[in-house]
Amino acid sequence: MADEKPKKKWECSKCCKRGPPQPVEKTGDPIISQIGDFKTYQFWYCMLIFLCKFGTGWHTLAHIFLAAPTKYTCKTENVTNACSSACKEPSFDKSVFESTIITEWNLTCKKTSLASLSQSIVMIGIMFGSMVFGMISDRWGRRPAFLGCCFMQLITGLIVCVSPYFWFYCIFRFLVAFATGGTMTTSFVLIMEIIGPKKRELIAILYQLPFNVGHASLAVFAYFIRTWRWFQFSVTIFSVVFFLYICLVPESPRWLFITGRLDKSIKILEKIAKHNNVITETIRGEIEAAYKVVSSAAPVKKGTIIDLFRYPYLRLKTICMANIWLVVCMVYYGTAQYISKLGGNIFLNNLMAAALGIPGTLICVVMTKYLGRKLSMMITNAISAGGLLALACLSHADQKIQVVCATLGLFGASITFPNAYLWGGEVFPTVVRANGLGLCSMVGRGGSLIAPLICDLAFIRAWITPLIFGIFSVTGVLVSFCLPETRGVLLPATFEDSEDVGSRTSGVGRQPVEQESVASRRRHFATWLWSDAQSPLKPSWNSPSSLRDAVSQSACLDSQSVGGSRRPVANCQLQRLGGQVFNVIGTGSLSCQPYNSNSNSSHDDGGGSETHLSSKRDNRQSQELQLELELGLELGLELGLELGLELVLELWLGMPAEPIII
């Protein structure tokens, strides 16, 4: 009809009225400022990436059924010992499994340890795969690395199905694990780089759920498929869904941005913004302006793995956190394999034990939020220790009781695992966070590497294996006392912050004001100062005296020493409403003075001082913005966790009153 109004761009149809595009809250992160913190596109993107986590659970723990315990006897006449040299014809019980790698290559008697060795080789592959594909993703992009490890997992997994020799089987299981480690790392990085800081903590924990589901579903696959070759095929063929990733998974816009590929980054950001129904017209201008700021900034100095051991308290935290990772990886993977050796119904035992990992991960979200990281870690390690030590004492009890004890130990470890990622990401300072998490991950893989060999000790005495796992769980409880609680505490950015945060913590997640470091005091003040100026709790900013009072209330006017010595604080300029400028001079104490526009360093009209102040503020902003972007690229490196909270707070320091529009 002639009178009918033309549809607007955002009105796609009568059944799909999304409304006009909405503006996005501007933050210090130029990527999240264009697409939103966590909207429709990010949700479905996470669901798509989560699919690859099922495969990581299957390939990591498929050994439970590939090398399932199988009874064997000797058919040779007048020979009762199947392991004697006189036995020429061993016979395997095929009532449960038609074939396993045990029956395929006669991995019995003196060759029993070879089966566990094959699983240790898998853990080595995961460790090196995460490192190599992590470097590839940094050099050539997230998408090529992610697609490469996904298709490598598919191809090598299918080759395992036709292994003619045991050594051939081990080589390609290593390659499958190598690709699996890459999948773990690159998928986590892809997710973390597109999600804002508000949901990173939650998504990082829920990211473990598909792994738990994959672990539990192995029992279902094995129940219906009793031949190891077809079992391996069934857990591998699911990877054909990875072909969807070619069309649906774009390159990380954050990686494209930081490497200077602005056109590609902008194109992807505009596509995401349309899906999220947010404004796209300003994306190009803001991204180009942000890149100019980043490219002009001086490079941010980063720490090395050696720096983790230079400072006393940081060294203690590094050793303790590495111990926790060693414990959780050893106990989780070791107990998961040990359950299959307890007898009874191997399918039901593994299904129940693995299925408890699903609510365990969800419980971790609640526990870490309300009880804190430290108390949660102590409780969950104590649960594992209690169950495993009880199993060691009841090694001759009924099989059902043994399974219950082992399941309790695995349940505690399933809660501990995501908490280890979360707590580890908060304990280390920003400058060495990736190095610290990488070290902890490597130590943890070492624990999972020796776990199958510890399980073999059960052939000597049944109580040895759970006793070792139980003792290590107890050490996990003890070393937790040496680590600080990080819930509700600003994350450390420098080595000095790391030495202060937690060393004198009082209560859970809270530091006394009188014991805070100068650096922490400066952050608290800047956060409080730059928040909403219209809050009824804030004084008026129209006079120097009112601002000076506000500064005094926030403990800015304080020259207390920290730990008996004064620590230097970087100079910064703070500007607020009404044109009042205060200088925070850091040489061990903080003093706040009103800026005099008629000082000798200024021109009569104040233009020189404003130019000088603007120059220093721009330089500060550019350095902090580059730090935000580089740290964003480190998200998920070696499965590390970056919550992003400290990045936002750091970007607020030295910024103008209104939020920066990049």
ZAFIDREN-463176 format. One record per residue (C-alpha): x, y negated, z; chain. Coordinates in steps of 0.001 Angstrom, whole numbers, plus 500000, padded with zeros to 6 digits. Example, Ala and Ser with C-alpha at 12.3 -4.5 7.8 and 13.67 -1.06 7.14 Angstrom:
BEGIN
NODE      xx      yy      zz  kette
NODE  512300  504500  507800      A
NODE  513670  501060  507140      A
This chain:
BEGIN
NODE      xx      yy      zz  kette
NODE  500000  500000  500000      A
NODE  501069  496474  499275      A
NODE  500517  495323  502891      A
NODE  502562  498171  504341      A
NODE  505676  496929  506098      A
NODE  508961  498417  504936      A
NODE  510580  500845  507334      A
NODE  513601  499730  509195      A
NODE  516804  501709  509036      A
NODE  516309  503228  512462      A
NODE  512744  504405  511698      A
NODE  513537  507708  509980      A
NODE  509967  509070  509987      A
NODE  506676  508997  511853      A
NODE  507688  512063  513875      A
NODE  511135  510704  514697      A
NODE  510972  507155  516032      A
NODE  514212  506546  517850      A
NODE  513865  502836  518334      A
NODE  516408  500193  517420      A
NODE  520105  500874  518031      A
NODE  521126  500031  521564      A
NODE  524264  498202  522653      A
NODE  526974  500201  524411      A
NODE  528471  499261  527738      A
NODE  531931  497884  527063      A
NODE  534731  499422  529090      A
NODE  538499  499358  528962      A
NODE  538428  502344  526604      A
NODE  537923  501135  523000      A
NODE  536664  504578  521877      A
NODE  534021  505076  524559      A
NODE  533000  501428  524147      A
NODE  531767  502255  520624      A
NODE  529895  505556  521157      A
NODE  528820  505576  524797      A
NODE  529931  507591  527794      A
NODE  527950  510808  527270      A
NODE  525064  510726  524841      A
NODE  523297  513047  522386      A
NODE  526231  513629  520077      A
NODE  528642  514406  522920      A
NODE  526176  516889  524420      A
NODE  525770  518928  521235      A
NODE  529462  518584  520478      A
NODE  530271  520165  523851      A
NODE  527765  522975  523236      A
NODE  529436  523706  519898      A
NODE  532964  523743  521324      A
NODE  531831  525883  524259      A
NODE  531208  528735  521793      A
NODE  534937  529344  521436      A
NODE  535272  529839  525190      A
NODE  533315  533101  525001      A
NODE  536107  534531  522872      A
NODE  538773  533439  525348      A
NODE  537039  535431  528079      A
NODE  536641  538473  525849      A
NODE  540209  538623  524564      A
NODE  541820  537752  527900      A
NODE  540035  540476  529883      A
NODE  539187  543058  527196      A
NODE  542043  545157  528608      A
NODE  539673  546239  531404      A
NODE  537842  548492  528921      A
NODE  540520  548905  526254      A
NODE  542655  550673  528847      A
NODE  539858  551979  531065      A
NODE  540936  554670  533575      A
NODE  540483  558113  532032      A
NODE  540851  561438  533819      A
NODE  543155  563928  532193      A
NODE  544123  567556  532732      A
NODE  546410  570091  531085      A
NODE  545139  572840  528810      A
NODE  548428  574716  528745      A
NODE  548072  578123  530399      A
NODE  549456  578536  533904      A
NODE  550161  574787  534175      A
NODE  548116  572750  536666      A
NODE  550200  569574  536791      A
NODE  549348  567505  533732      A
NODE  552470  565393  534246      A
NODE  554939  568272  534288      A
NODE  557264  568859  531366      A
NODE  555681  572285  530886      A
NODE  552348  570702  529897      A
NODE  552234  570668  526124      A
NODE  548543  569969  525599      A
NODE  546978  567264  527800      A
NODE  543194  566945  527774      A
NODE  541242  563739  528472      A
NODE  537768  563438  529939      A
NODE  535637  561796  527237      A
NODE  532374  561786  529151      A
NODE  532571  558002  529712      A
NODE  534734  556685  526865      A
NODE  535264  558460  523590      A
NODE  538628  556778  523154      A
NODE  540833  554159  524801      A
NODE  544416  553107  524238      A
NODE  545230  555561  527054      A
NODE  543882  558503  525096      A
NODE  545060  557141  521753      A
NODE  548766  557044  522652      A
NODE  548805  559285  525756      A
NODE  549730  556506  528194      A
NODE  549789  558795  531222      A
NODE  552276  559920  533841      A
NODE  555570  558132  533164      A
NODE  553928  556018  530460      A
NODE  551173  554712  532746      A
NODE  552900  551366  533260      A
NODE  552901  550717  529500      A
NODE  549169  550025  529578      A
NODE  549641  547333  532230      A
NODE  552633  546019  530321      A
NODE  550422  545405  527299      A
NODE  548205  543161  529437      A
NODE  551237  541305  530780      A
NODE  552215  540677  527158      A
NODE  548755  539153  526637      A
NODE  549337  536712  529490      A
NODE  552719  535752  528048      A
NODE  551008  535059  524719      A
NODE  548433  532805  526382      A
NODE  551165  530863  528168      A
NODE  553232  530201  525043      A
NODE  550183  529669  522837      A
NODE  548882  526852  525016      A
NODE  552277  525147  524900      A
NODE  552908  525512  521154      A
NODE  549427  524582  519979      A
NODE  549440  521678  522425      A
NODE  552527  520277  520700      A
NODE  551018  520948  517256      A
NODE  547864  519059  518199      A
NODE  549929  516066  519308      A
NODE  552002  516087  516122      A
NODE  549518  516959  513370      A
NODE  546131  516399  514967      A
NODE  543572  518129  517193      A
NODE  541428  519504  514380      A
NODE  544154  521362  512429      A
NODE  545507  522893  515636      A
NODE  542028  523896  516832      A
NODE  540950  525431  513524      A
NODE  544319  527134  513126      A
NODE  544164  528934  516478      A
NODE  540486  529855  515978      A
NODE  541115  531562  512636      A
NODE  544353  533091  513898      A
NODE  542350  534633  516726      A
NODE  539858  536080  514236      A
NODE  542429  537543  511833      A
NODE  544827  538998  514396      A
NODE  541941  540351  516460      A
NODE  540671  542319  513469      A
NODE  544176  543663  512759      A
NODE  544336  545005  516330      A
NODE  541389  547256  515477      A
NODE  543483  549213  512968      A
NODE  546689  549486  515015      A
NODE  548488  552731  514076      A
NODE  551138  552534  516827      A
NODE  551278  551265  520387      A
NODE  554055  548758  519646      A
NODE  551979  547471  516699      A
NODE  549022  547102  519074      A
NODE  551133  545116  521571      A
NODE  552497  542742  518922      A
NODE  549084  541803  517579      A
NODE  547535  541614  521022      A
NODE  550275  539087  521778      A
NODE  549317  537115  518664      A
NODE  545640  537233  519637      A
NODE  546571  535913  523084      A
NODE  548829  533290  521501      A
NODE  545834  531994  519529      A
NODE  543594  532287  522610      A
NODE  545936  530072  524627      A
NODE  545832  527500  521840      A
NODE  542042  527655  521762      A
NODE  541887  526969  525500      A
NODE  544102  523907  525263      A
NODE  542898  522262  522051      A
NODE  539195  522789  522752      A
NODE  539552  521172  526176      A
NODE  541421  518209  524694      A
NODE  538782  517708  521991      A
NODE  536027  517564  524581      A
NODE  537818  515332  527064      A
NODE  538829  512787  524414      A
NODE  535263  512110  523332      A
NODE  533611  511976  526771      A
NODE  533645  508945  529041      A
NODE  534961  509024  532612      A
NODE  531504  509295  534210      A
NODE  530953  512886  533045      A
NODE  534509  514173  532700      A
NODE  534593  515779  536132      A
NODE  531319  517647  535613      A
NODE  532108  518794  532073      A
NODE  535607  519901  533076      A
NODE  534090  522287  535644      A
NODE  531209  523474  533468      A
NODE  533770  524143  530738      A
NODE  534641  527326  532666      A
NODE  531099  528751  532424      A
NODE  531388  530299  528922      A
NODE  534553  532087  530039      A
NODE  532645  533609  532968      A
NODE  529767  534626  530698      A
NODE  532241  536202  528284      A
NODE  533844  538152  531126      A
NODE  530467  539441  532320      A
NODE  529289  540389  528811      A
NODE  532307  542649  528286      A
NODE  530569  545297  530369      A
NODE  527553  545144  528055      A
NODE  529715  545545  524944      A
NODE  531614  548455  526489      A
NODE  528425  550201  527633      A
NODE  527087  550450  524098      A
NODE  530442  550824  522322      A
NODE  532596  553595  523841      A
NODE  535362  553597  521197      A
NODE  538152  551106  521759      A
NODE  538616  550172  518103      A
NODE  534949  549298  517587      A
NODE  534890  547593  520974      A
NODE  537779  545370  519866      A
NODE  535968  544706  516581      A
NODE  532762  543693  518382      A
NODE  534460  541083  520574      A
NODE  536409  539711  517600      A
NODE  533789  539517  514866      A
NODE  531864  536870  516823      A
NODE  534658  534497  515811      A
NODE  533169  534196  512316      A
NODE  531070  531388  513807      A
NODE  534301  529413  513769      A
NODE  533659  528735  510088      A
NODE  530998  526285  511311      A
NODE  533777  524243  512861      A
NODE  535118  523367  509419      A
NODE  532031  521253  508751      A
NODE  530935  520280  512255      A
NODE  534113  519479  514193      A
NODE  535797  516229  513082      A
NODE  539227  515039  514056      A
NODE  539477  513333  517425      A
NODE  538823  509612  516810      A
NODE  541078  508821  519763      A
NODE  544035  510639  518191      A
NODE  543364  508956  514824      A
NODE  543227  505575  516528      A
NODE  546466  505903  518470      A
NODE  548313  507220  515386      A
NODE  547195  504261  513275      A
NODE  544627  506004  511029      A
NODE  542033  503325  511676      A
NODE  539796  503876  508635      A
NODE  539286  507557  509437      A
NODE  538758  506804  513108      A
NODE  536207  504084  512352      A
NODE  534337  506327  509916      A
NODE  533984  509068  512524      A
NODE  533034  506607  515258      A
NODE  530305  505103  513064      A
NODE  528912  508567  512382      A
NODE  528874  509389  516098      A
NODE  527337  506011  516928      A
NODE  524479  506636  514484      A
NODE  523743  509986  516123      A
NODE  523758  508259  519508      A
NODE  521546  505454  518195      A
NODE  523938  502694  519195      A
NODE  525112  499610  517334      A
NODE  527659  500267  514569      A
NODE  528168  496782  513098      A
NODE  530846  495760  515577      A
NODE  532890  498981  515524      A
NODE  535365  498031  512805      A
NODE  536150  494602  514200      A
NODE  536586  495822  517767      A
NODE  538687  498846  516821      A
NODE  540998  496771  514625      A
NODE  541396  494178  517365      A
NODE  542099  496882  519940      A
NODE  544742  498463  517733      A
NODE  546525  495132  517351      A
NODE  546694  494886  521134      A
NODE  548010  498439  521465      A
NODE  550577  498149  518689      A
NODE  551978  494916  520130      A
NODE  552351  496296  523633      A
NODE  555660  497476  525016      A
NODE  555890  501256  525375      A
NODE  554850  502565  528776      A
NODE  557604  504414  530592      A
NODE  556625  507961  531515      A
NODE  558064  510326  534051      A
NODE  559590  513734  533451      A
NODE  559182  517086  535113      A
NODE  562364  516376  537087      A
NODE  560667  513374  538697      A
NODE  558218  515761  540367      A
NODE  561050  516807  542673      A
NODE  562764  513440  543234      A
NODE  560351  512167  545887      A
NODE  559834  514055  549180      A
NODE  556047  514042  549453      A
NODE  555523  514482  545710      A
NODE  557934  517426  545808      A
NODE  555912  519004  548612      A
NODE  552651  518474  546714      A
NODE  554142  519947  543542      A
NODE  555308  523101  545313      A
NODE  552011  523542  547151      A
NODE  549847  522955  544072      A
NODE  551975  525362  542018      A
NODE  551493  527942  544759      A
NODE  547725  527481  544604      A
NODE  547742  528026  540840      A
NODE  549896  531128  541275      A
NODE  547432  532505  543833      A
NODE  544235  531809  541936      A
NODE  545493  533216  538625      A
NODE  546973  536291  540249      A
NODE  543926  537009  542417      A
NODE  541323  536314  539725      A
NODE  542855  538347  536907      A
NODE  544293  540981  539221      A
NODE  541041  541618  541084      A
NODE  539054  541671  537835      A
NODE  541279  544513  536592      A
NODE  541471  546295  539946      A
NODE  537703  546693  540171      A
NODE  537798  549061  537193      A
NODE  540115  551367  539177      A
NODE  537794  551751  542162      A
NODE  535663  554446  540612      A
NODE  531902  554544  540417      A
NODE  530086  552990  537501      A
NODE  532752  550912  535763      A
NODE  530162  549014  533706      A
NODE  527953  548026  536632      A
NODE  530901  547180  538883      A
NODE  532445  544798  536363      A
NODE  529113  543284  535352      A
NODE  528168  542373  538917      A
NODE  531633  541121  539852      A
NODE  532006  539001  536706      A
NODE  528430  537696  536804      A
NODE  529080  536194  540242      A
NODE  531614  533906  538581      A
NODE  528742  532029  536914      A
NODE  527082  530806  540139      A
NODE  530592  530469  541571      A
NODE  531443  527811  539002      A
NODE  528191  525986  539697      A
NODE  528796  526185  543438      A
NODE  532193  524605  542856      A
NODE  530489  521471  541537      A
NODE  528507  521087  544762      A
NODE  531306  522032  547139      A
NODE  533892  519683  545658      A
NODE  531389  516838  545670      A
NODE  530178  517159  549253      A
NODE  532953  519054  551060      A
NODE  535902  517688  549136      A
NODE  538662  519422  547225      A
NODE  540773  520414  550221      A
NODE  538106  522016  552398      A
NODE  536565  523753  549376      A
NODE  539940  525235  548424      A
NODE  540516  526498  551950      A
NODE  537059  528053  552211      A
NODE  537157  529804  548845      A
NODE  540678  531167  549371      A
NODE  539572  532369  552799      A
NODE  536635  534177  551173      A
NODE  539004  535900  548743      A
NODE  541433  536765  551543      A
NODE  538672  538167  553726      A
NODE  537256  540382  551004      A
NODE  540629  541681  549801      A
NODE  542105  542313  553260      A
NODE  538909  544126  554212      A
NODE  539308  546213  551052      A
NODE  542860  547092  552098      A
NODE  541602  548284  555478      A
NODE  538697  550213  553915      A
NODE  540638  551866  551095      A
NODE  539242  555270  552116      A
NODE  535677  554073  552683      A
NODE  532703  554613  550399      A
NODE  533164  553332  546851      A
NODE  530206  550977  547147      A
NODE  531783  549274  550160      A
NODE  535065  548910  548300      A
NODE  533333  547371  545293      A
NODE  531508  544888  547535      A
NODE  534787  543797  549151      A
NODE  536534  543441  545776      A
NODE  533565  541516  544375      A
NODE  533725  539134  547333      A
NODE  537399  538499  546583      A
NODE  536668  537831  542911      A
NODE  533748  535566  543818      A
NODE  536002  533370  545971      A
NODE  538566  533168  543162      A
NODE  535874  532169  540649      A
NODE  535091  529107  542785      A
NODE  538770  528359  543366      A
NODE  539658  528363  539660      A
NODE  537818  525197  538512      A
NODE  538734  523455  541751      A
NODE  542412  524076  540990      A
NODE  542009  522220  537684      A
NODE  540168  519364  539362      A
NODE  542415  518958  542395      A
NODE  545584  519363  540359      A
NODE  544519  516499  538095      A
NODE  544049  514201  541089      A
NODE  547129  515029  543176      A
NODE  549800  514043  540646      A
NODE  550440  510366  539755      A
NODE  549521  509140  536304      A
NODE  553087  508865  535052      A
NODE  553745  512614  535519      A
NODE  550239  514086  535609      A
NODE  550629  516028  532364      A
NODE  554020  517351  533465      A
NODE  552690  518392  536843      A
NODE  549691  520205  535408      A
NODE  551841  521840  532767      A
NODE  554205  523158  535437      A
NODE  551324  524451  537549      A
NODE  549733  526111  534529      A
NODE  552999  527879  533695      A
NODE  553391  529113  537280      A
NODE  549762  530272  537220      A
NODE  550341  532228  534022      A
NODE  553259  533853  535775      A
NODE  550839  535031  538442      A
NODE  548444  536461  535885      A
NODE  551422  538106  534151      A
NODE  552450  540152  537197      A
NODE  548864  540872  538306      A
NODE  548510  544027  536113      A
NODE  551801  545365  537495      A
NODE  550572  544813  541052      A
NODE  547403  546738  540168      A
NODE  549573  549719  539224      A
NODE  550828  549899  542818      A
NODE  547432  551377  543685      A
NODE  548685  554658  542209      A
NODE  551216  554807  545065      A
NODE  548881  553724  547877      A
NODE  545352  552446  547317      A
NODE  545682  549709  549961      A
NODE  548862  548090  548601      A
NODE  547233  546142  545749      A
NODE  544416  544460  547740      A
NODE  546837  543779  550598      A
NODE  549192  541844  548300      A
NODE  546337  539874  546754      A
NODE  544898  539192  550216      A
NODE  548202  537925  551598      A
NODE  548630  535576  548643      A
NODE  545092  534258  549231      A
NODE  546050  533516  552835      A
NODE  549032  531499  551588      A
NODE  546581  529563  549419      A
NODE  544712  528573  552582      A
NODE  547880  527586  554428      A
NODE  549453  525441  551700      A
NODE  546166  523559  551301      A
NODE  546872  521945  554684      A
NODE  549896  520206  553133      A
NODE  547931  518611  550293      A
NODE  545892  515394  550592      A
NODE  542158  515158  550127      A
NODE  541493  513246  546899      A
NODE  537701  512957  546892      A
NODE  536751  509301  546965      A
NODE  540385  508138  546918      A
NODE  541851  506054  544112      A
NODE  544113  508284  542056      A
NODE  547845  507481  542276      A
NODE  549324  505705  539279      A
NODE  552982  505406  540263      A
NODE  555468  507417  542286      A
NODE  555119  504956  545156      A
NODE  551360  505426  545162      A
NODE  551814  509179  545193      A
NODE  554066  508943  548238      A
NODE  551452  506843  550067      A
NODE  548160  508466  549047      A
NODE  547341  511266  551423      A
NODE  550482  511080  553550      A
NODE  548538  509280  556281      A
NODE  544977  510113  555301      A
NODE  542388  509892  558034      A
NODE  539131  511684  557367      A
NODE  537951  513155  554094      A
NODE  538609  511034  551048      A
NODE  539188  507798  552956      A
NODE  542314  505853  553905      A
NODE  542418  503374  556813      A
NODE  542801  499808  555594      A
NODE  545647  499102  557993      A
NODE  547708  501969  556575      A
NODE  547176  501440  552878      A
NODE  550117  500671  550630      A
NODE  550465  497276  549057      A
NODE  549762  498810  545665      A
NODE  546556  500429  546938      A
NODE  545576  497186  548650      A
NODE  546018  495325  545346      A
NODE  543823  497821  543486      A
NODE  541051  497677  546090      A
NODE  541103  493889  545944      A
NODE  541008  493731  542136      A
NODE  538190  496262  541952      A
NODE  536163  494335  544494      A
NODE  536984  490953  542963      A
NODE  536082  491795  539362      A
NODE  532769  493474  540136      A
NODE  529413  491753  539673      A
NODE  529784  488098  540610      A
NODE  526032  487747  541146      A
NODE  525940  490253  544007      A
NODE  524268  488745  547113      A
NODE  527142  490175  549185      A
NODE  529687  487989  547365      A
NODE  530457  484398  548415      A
NODE  530272  481517  545988      A
NODE  533266  481245  543652      A
NODE  532963  477530  543006      A
NODE  535567  476385  545529      A
NODE  539100  477399  546382      A
NODE  538257  477811  550040      A
NODE  535441  480281  549386      A
NODE  537654  482330  547104      A
NODE  540471  482238  549625      A
NODE  538081  483544  552281      A
NODE  537002  486329  549971      A
NODE  540603  487247  549317      A
NODE  541279  487298  553024      A
NODE  538276  489603  553626      A
NODE  539636  492056  551083      A
NODE  542984  492202  552897      A
NODE  544804  490339  550157      A
NODE  546239  487887  552675      A
NODE  548300  490439  554491      A
NODE  552007  490920  554730      A
NODE  552101  494123  556772      A
NODE  554898  496463  555948      A
NODE  554130  499999  554842      A
NODE  555913  502793  556653      A
NODE  558454  500377  558121      A
NODE  559588  499033  554748      A
NODE  558208  496607  552240      A
NODE  557382  497845  548754      A
NODE  557539  495580  545662      A
NODE  554359  494857  543760      A
NODE  554213  493723  540138      A
NODE  553210  490086  539619      A
NODE  549790  489485  538173      A
NODE  547436  486586  537544      A
NODE  543844  486589  538727      A
NODE  541238  484211  537286      A
NODE  537648  483862  538467      A
NODE  534588  481714  537875      A
NODE  534874  477966  538346      A
NODE  538353  477816  536844      A
NODE  540103  478751  540109      A
NODE  543367  480612  539555      A
NODE  545224  482552  542230      A
NODE  548684  484046  541979      A
NODE  549443  487359  543646      A
NODE  553174  487312  544283      A
NODE  554644  490707  545031      A
NODE  557981  490897  546790      A
NODE  556920  493111  549650      A
NODE  553930  491048  550840      A
NODE  550888  489491  549288      A
NODE  550138  485780  549404      A
NODE  547309  484008  547643      A
NODE  547664  480368  546647      A
NODE  545353  478113  544613      A
NODE  546847  477265  541265      A
NODE  547658  473582  540910      A
NODE  546926  472351  537401      A
NODE  549055  469258  538074      A
NODE  552195  471210  538931      A
NODE  555470  470499  537181      A
NODE  555160  473638  535071      A
NODE  551987  472295  533474      A
NODE  551186  469557  531016      A
NODE  548980  466739  532116      A
NODE  545953  468277  530438      A
NODE  546626  471724  531848      A
NODE  546988  473186  528376      A
NODE  550496  474496  528997      A
NODE  549489  476325  532160      A
NODE  546493  477841  530460      A
NODE  548674  478985  527565      A
NODE  551205  480487  529952      A
NODE  548482  482212  531962      A
NODE  546745  483497  528824      A
NODE  550029  484875  527494      A
NODE  550777  486770  530692      A
NODE  547221  488058  530909      A
NODE  547245  489231  527281      A
NODE  550531  491028  527806      A
NODE  549130  492684  530929      A
NODE  545989  493763  529088      A
NODE  547900  495154  526136      A
NODE  550168  497250  528353      A
NODE  547260  498611  530374      A
NODE  545201  499335  527274      A
NODE  548085  501292  525774      A
NODE  548393  503231  529036      A
NODE  544668  504062  528849      A
NODE  544942  505330  525291      A
NODE  548104  507345  525831      A
NODE  546679  508939  528949      A
NODE  543499  509687  527054      A
NODE  545600  511645  524569      A
NODE  547103  513626  527443      A
NODE  543677  514798  528619      A
NODE  543617  518543  528747      A
NODE  547318  518972  527991      A
NODE  548193  522353  529463      A
NODE  544535  522523  530551      A
NODE  545098  519475  532680      A
NODE  542249  517406  533988      A
NODE  542086  513583  533736      A
NODE  539037  512106  535419      A
NODE  539690  508655  533964      A
NODE  538773  506782  537142      A
NODE  542193  505309  537762      A
NODE  542419  504177  534158      A
NODE  539340  501995  534439      A
NODE  540539  500511  537714      A
NODE  543970  499769  536285      A
NODE  542446  497993  533296      A
NODE  540529  495718  535633      A
NODE  543741  494318  537113      A
NODE  544554  490896  535712      A
NODE  541505  490717  533458      A
NODE  539234  487667  533061      A
NODE  535950  487344  534882      A
NODE  533771  488705  532100      A
NODE  534357  492286  530818      A
NODE  536870  492341  528013      A
NODE  535338  492761  524577      A
NODE  537876  494575  522424      A
